[in-house]
Amino acid sequence: MINGLDLYKEEWNIETENAIKPGLDAIGSALEELGNPHRQGRFVHIAGTNGKGSTAALLSAVLRVHGKTVGTFYSPGIIDLHDQIQVDAEPILQKALDRVMGELAGVKTALTDFELLTAAAFLHFRNAAPDIVIIEAGMGGRFDSTNVIDPEIAIIPSISKEHTNFLGDQIEDIAFHKAGIIKKWRPVIAGPIEERAMAVIRQEAKLKHAELLVPACPHEGEMKLKGAHQKWNAQLALEAAKELLQLEFQPQLAQKALSMAELAYRFETAAPGLVFDGAHNEASIDALVETIRSEFPEKHVRIVLGMLSDKAYERVLRQLETVSDDFVFVDFSNARALPAEKLFFASNSKIKTTKNLYDILPVTEKNAVTIVTGSLYLLSAMRKPGIPFLRDYQNVTS
């Protein structure tokens, strides 16, 4: 589900399927009809289980402080489809998206919703002509619709189990999909990845004669983004910036950009005592738990949790229960959302309840913090104008 896409499809009478269909034939055919906009410009491609969006945002910040204009394609969106397509950290405007949808209305190739949005992004970047475009893969990499570009650099921040119904049950299977973004003679930068997955990346890099760069340690400078994992993402962004900028790269400028960079839903302080974090799988929940321990060692932690049904929710609960025994499970509008009642009965927490989005009350204790997590779709729902949760927190602390 791509929030807001149906409005454009209706306006321009575009029919696409809300389905996941890995493969490059359809997107390739559609882009051919559109004049191959994905062959214009300089690209960076990012695939991985976690860290894609953060690495993209950090790299964008570093490039922009060096005077470059930067396009970014994120997946999924924060609020709706507009913030998935950005130039210089500004979401695409309705007028610009209408312009590319007008072009897409004439495409004869049958597409999925995500393929349509991917094509829209390429058209917008062709029109806006930024110096560099950073593309985040949607799912996997090798057969993801974004994998039609010839990037100057590929980045793989992390690999762990996800989307096993599409990518396979073994970590080596998932690594095979991620490694598919590596291109011939183009460097690939990889984060701290377990050896079984790294072996697959090494083999793919060798096959493609691609230089494999693996940072020895994380970034050590100050950052607004919290968590040890963000230090690694920052180092990947620095390595990529060095490759892209060559002699133009200035370490002091890069550190300034990294120290100021922010990204929604990455341990984001949405209001005093309220944190939004988009962790939604075992690996990202592990990182969240570590960050909670380091940032709030003495505080009472309340978890507000909603998840999609295809996630390993019982394992996620066991991880979160190591830092909290106070849970609120919520229902939110998404066809794949897991009923809050299932989370309630699977939880071992001493304090637990189920609520809808309208009935969650803020915690006013000074020594307490509320962490909202489990799904980016949940966090987006929390920010909708008609939902009082965030406003209530802001009113309490104002």
C-alpha positions in Angstrom: 0.0 0.0 0.0 1.5 3.3 -1.1 -0.3 6.1 0.8 -1.8 8.7 -1.6 -1.1 6.9 -4.9 -4.8 6.0 -5.5 -5.7 9.7 -5.8 -3.3 10.1 -8.7 -4.3 6.8 -10.3 -7.9 8.0 -10.2 -7.2 11.4 -11.5 -5.1 10.2 -14.4 -7.1 7.0 -15.0 -4.1 4.7 -14.4 -4.7 1.1 -13.6 -1.9 -0.7 -11.7 -2.0 -3.7 -9.4 -1.5 -3.5 -5.6 0.8 -6.5 -5.5 4.4 -7.5 -5.2 5.8 -9.0 -8.4 9.6 -9.2 -8.4 11.2 -8.9 -11.8 12.5 -6.3 -14.2 10.7 -7.0 -17.4 7.6 -4.8 -16.8 9.5 -1.8 -15.4 12.1 -2.1 -18.2 9.4 -2.1 -20.8 7.6 0.8 -19.3 10.8 2.9 -19.0 11.5 2.1 -22.7 8.1 3.6 -23.6 9.1 6.7 -21.5 12.5 7.2 -23.2 14.6 5.5 -20.6 14.8 8.3 -18.0 16.8 6.0 -15.7 19.7 6.2 -18.0 20.2 9.9 -17.4 22.3 11.1 -14.5 24.5 9.7 -11.8 23.1 7.1 -9.4 23.8 5.4 -6.1 21.9 2.3 -5.3 21.2 1.1 -1.7 19.8 -2.3 -0.7 19.8 -4.0 2.7 17.6 -5.2 5.5 18.0 -2.1 7.7 19.8 1.2 7.4 18.9 2.0 3.8 16.9 5.2 4.5 19.4 6.4 7.2 22.4 5.8 4.9 20.6 7.6 2.0 19.7 10.6 4.2 23.2 10.8 5.6 24.9 10.6 2.2 22.5 13.2 0.8 23.4 15.6 3.6 27.1 15.1 3.0 26.8 15.6 -0.8 24.5 18.7 -0.3 27.0 20.4 2.1 29.5 20.0 -0.7 27.3 22.0 -3.1 25.7 19.1 -4.9 22.0 18.8 -5.7 20.7 15.4 -4.7 17.6 13.4 -5.6 16.5 10.6 -3.2 13.9 7.8 -3.6 12.9 6.3 -0.3 10.8 3.2 0.4 8.4 3.3 2.1 7.2 6.9 2.7 6.9 8.8 6.0 3.6 10.4 5.4 2.7 9.6 1.8 4.2 9.1 -1.6 5.3 12.7 -1.9 8.1 12.2 0.6 9.3 9.1 -1.1 10.6 11.3 -4.1 12.8 14.2 -3.0 15.2 16.7 -4.4 17.5 18.4 -1.8 15.4 16.9 1.0 12.2 18.5 -0.3 9.3 16.2 -1.2 8.0 16.3 -4.7 5.1 18.8 -5.1 1.7 17.8 -6.4 2.2 19.9 -9.6 5.5 18.0 -10.4 3.9 14.6 -9.6 0.9 15.4 -11.8 3.3 16.2 -14.6 5.0 12.8 -14.5 1.7 11.0 -13.9 0.4 12.6 -17.1 3.3 10.9 -18.9 2.7 7.6 -17.1 -1.0 7.6 -18.1 0.1 6.8 -21.7 2.2 3.8 -20.8 0.8 0.5 -22.1 2.8 -1.9 -20.1 0.9 -3.3 -17.1 2.6 -2.3 -13.8 2.3 -2.8 -10.1 1.9 0.2 -7.8 5.5 0.2 -6.8 6.7 -0.1 -10.4 4.5 2.9 -11.2 6.0 5.0 -8.3 9.5 3.9 -9.4 8.9 5.1 -12.9 7.5 8.4 -11.5 10.7 8.9 -9.6 12.9 8.4 -12.6 10.8 10.8 -14.6 11.0 13.4 -11.9 14.7 13.1 -11.5 15.1 13.4 -15.3 13.1 16.7 -15.2 14.8 18.1 -12.1 18.3 17.0 -13.2 20.0 16.8 -9.7 23.7 16.2 -9.7 23.4 12.8 -8.0 20.4 10.5 -7.3 20.3 8.0 -4.4 17.9 5.2 -5.0 16.7 2.9 -2.1 15.5 -0.5 -3.2 12.0 -1.5 -2.2 12.5 -5.2 -1.4 15.5 -7.4 -2.0 17.5 -5.8 -4.8 18.3 -8.2 -7.6 14.7 -8.4 -8.9 13.5 -5.1 -7.4 12.1 -2.6 -9.9 14.8 -0.1 -8.9 17.5 -2.4 -10.2 17.4 -1.0 -13.7 20.0 1.7 -13.1 23.8 1.5 -13.6 24.9 3.1 -10.3 28.4 4.5 -9.7 28.3 2.9 -6.3 26.2 0.2 -4.6 25.8 0.2 -0.8 24.6 -2.7 1.4 24.3 -1.5 5.0 23.0 -4.8 6.6 21.5 -8.2 5.9 19.2 -10.2 8.1 16.1 -12.3 7.6 13.1 -10.4 6.1 10.4 -11.1 3.5 11.3 -14.7 3.6 8.3 -15.6 1.5 9.9 -13.7 -1.4 13.6 -13.7 -0.6 14.1 -17.2 0.9 14.5 -18.6 4.4 18.3 -18.7 4.6 20.6 -15.7 5.1 22.5 -16.7 2.0 19.3 -16.5 -0.1 18.6 -13.0 1.2 22.2 -11.9 0.5 21.9 -13.2 -3.1 19.0 -10.7 -3.6 20.8 -7.8 -1.9 24.1 -8.5 -3.9 22.1 -8.2 -7.1 22.6 -4.4 -7.1 26.3 -4.8 -7.5 27.3 -3.8 -11.1 30.3 -4.6 -13.2 33.4 -2.5 -12.5 31.5 -0.4 -9.9 32.5 -0.3 -6.3 30.3 -1.7 -3.5 30.4 -0.6 0.1 29.1 -3.0 2.7 28.4 -2.6 6.4 29.0 -5.0 9.3 27.4 -8.1 7.8 27.6 -11.6 9.2 30.1 -13.9 7.4 27.6 -16.2 5.6 26.0 -13.2 3.9 29.3 -11.4 3.4 30.7 -14.5 1.5 27.8 -14.1 -1.0 28.6 -10.4 -1.4 32.3 -11.2 -1.9 31.5 -13.8 -4.6 29.2 -11.4 -6.4 31.8 -8.6 -6.3 34.4 -10.9 -7.6 32.1 -12.1 -10.4 31.4 -8.4 -11.4 35.0 -7.3 -11.0 33.7 -4.8 -8.4 35.9 -3.4 -5.7 34.4 -4.3 -2.2 34.9 -1.7 0.5 34.2 -2.7 4.1 34.9 0.0 6.7 36.9 -1.2 9.6 35.2 0.8 12.2 32.1 3.1 12.6 32.1 6.9 12.4 33.4 8.5 15.6 32.0 12.0 15.3 29.0 13.6 16.9 25.6 12.9 15.4 22.0 13.8 16.1 20.8 10.4 15.0 21.0 8.0 18.0 22.3 4.5 18.2 25.5 2.6 17.4 24.0 1.4 14.2 23.8 5.0 12.9 27.5 5.4 13.4 28.0 2.5 10.9 25.5 4.1 8.5 27.4 7.4 8.7 30.7 5.7 7.9 29.1 4.0 4.8 27.9 7.5 3.7 31.3 8.9 4.2 33.0 6.2 2.1 30.4 6.7 -0.6 30.9 10.5 -0.6 34.6 10.1 -0.9 34.1 7.9 -4.0 31.6 10.3 -5.6 33.4 13.5 -4.8 37.0 12.4 -5.1 39.2 15.6 -4.7 36.2 17.7 -3.8 35.6 15.8 -0.6 36.3 17.9 2.5 36.3 16.0 5.9 35.2 19.0 8.0 32.2 19.7 5.7 31.2 16.0 5.9 31.4 16.0 9.7 29.3 19.1 9.8 26.6 17.5 7.7 26.6 14.2 9.7 26.3 16.1 13.0 23.2 17.9 11.8 21.5 15.2 9.8 18.1 14.0 11.0 15.6 11.5 9.7 12.0 10.9 10.8 11.2 7.7 12.6 14.8 6.9 13.5 14.7 7.2 17.3 13.0 10.5 16.6 12.0 12.7 19.5 8.5 13.6 18.4 7.7 15.4 21.6 9.3 15.5 25.1 9.1 12.0 26.5 7.9 10.5 23.2 10.1 8.7 20.7 9.0 7.4 17.2 11.2 4.6 15.8 10.5 2.6 12.7 12.0 -0.7 13.8 9.9 -3.5 12.4 12.0 -6.7 12.2 14.3 -8.6 14.5 17.5 -6.9 13.5 16.2 -3.3 13.8 14.4 -4.1 17.1 17.8 -5.3 18.4 19.3 -1.9 17.5 16.3 -0.2 19.1 16.7 -2.1 22.3 20.4 -1.2 22.5 19.6 2.4 21.9 16.9 2.4 24.6 19.4 1.0 27.1 22.0 3.6 26.2 19.7 6.6 26.0 17.2 5.8 28.9 19.0 3.6 31.4 17.1 5.0 34.4 13.7 5.7 32.9 10.4 3.8 32.9 9.8 2.8 29.3 6.3 2.3 27.9 6.1 0.6 24.5 3.3 1.4 22.1 3.4 -1.4 19.5 1.7 -2.2 16.2 3.0 -4.5 13.6 2.3 -6.1 10.2 1.2 -9.7 10.2 4.2 -11.0 8.2 6.7 -10.1 10.9 8.0 -12.4 13.6 6.0 -10.6 16.3 6.6 -13.1 19.1 10.4 -12.8 18.8 10.0 -9.0 18.6 8.0 -9.1 21.8 10.7 -11.1 23.6 13.3 -8.6 22.6 11.3 -5.5 23.7 10.3 -7.2 27.0 14.0 -7.0 28.0 13.6 -3.2 28.3 10.0 -2.8 29.2 7.1 -4.4 31.1 4.5 -1.8 30.1 2.9 -2.3 26.6 0.1 -0.7 24.7 -0.9 -2.7 21.6 -2.7 -0.8 18.8 -4.8 -1.5 15.8 -4.1 0.7 12.7 -5.5 0.9 9.2 -3.5 -1.4 6.9 -4.6 -4.5 5.1 -1.6 -6.4 6.5 -1.8 -5.1 10.1 -1.6 -7.7 12.9 -4.6 -7.4 15.3 -3.6 -5.8 18.5 -5.3 -8.6 20.4 -2.8 -11.1 19.0 0.1 -9.1 20.3 -1.7 -8.8 23.7 -2.1 -12.6 24.1 1.5 -13.2 22.9 3.0 -10.7 25.3 4.5 -11.7 28.7 4.4 -8.2 30.0 3.0 -7.4 33.5 1.3 -4.3 32.3 -0.5 -4.5 28.9 -3.6 -3.2 27.2 -5.0 -2.8 23.7 -6.2 0.5 22.3 -7.2 2.1 19.0 -5.2 5.2 17.8 -7.7 7.6 19.2 -7.6 6.4 22.8 -3.9 6.3 23.7 -3.2 8.8 26.5 0.1 10.5 27.1 2.3 9.5 30.0 3.0 12.6 32.1 5.6 11.2 34.6 8.9 13.0 34.4 10.9 9.7 34.7 8.9 8.0 31.9 9.3 7.7 28.1 7.0 6.3 25.5 8.5 4.5 22.5 6.1 4.0 19.5 7.5 1.3 17.2 6.7 -1.8 15.2 5.8 -0.4 11.8 6.4 2.7 9.6 2.8 2.5 8.6 1.8 2.8 12.3 4.0 5.8 12.8 2.6 7.5 9.6 -1.0 6.9 11.0 0.0 8.5 14.3 0.9 11.7 12.4 -2.4 12.0 10.5 -4.3 15.3 11.4 -7.3 13.5 12.8 -5.3 11.4 15.3 -4.9 13.2 18.7 -2.0 11.1 20.1 0.9 13.4 19.0 -1.1 16.6 19.6 -2.0 15.4 23.1 1.7 14.8 24.0 2.7 18.2 22.6 -0.1 19.9 24.6 1.0 18.2 27.9 4.6 19.3 27.5 4.0 22.8 26.1 
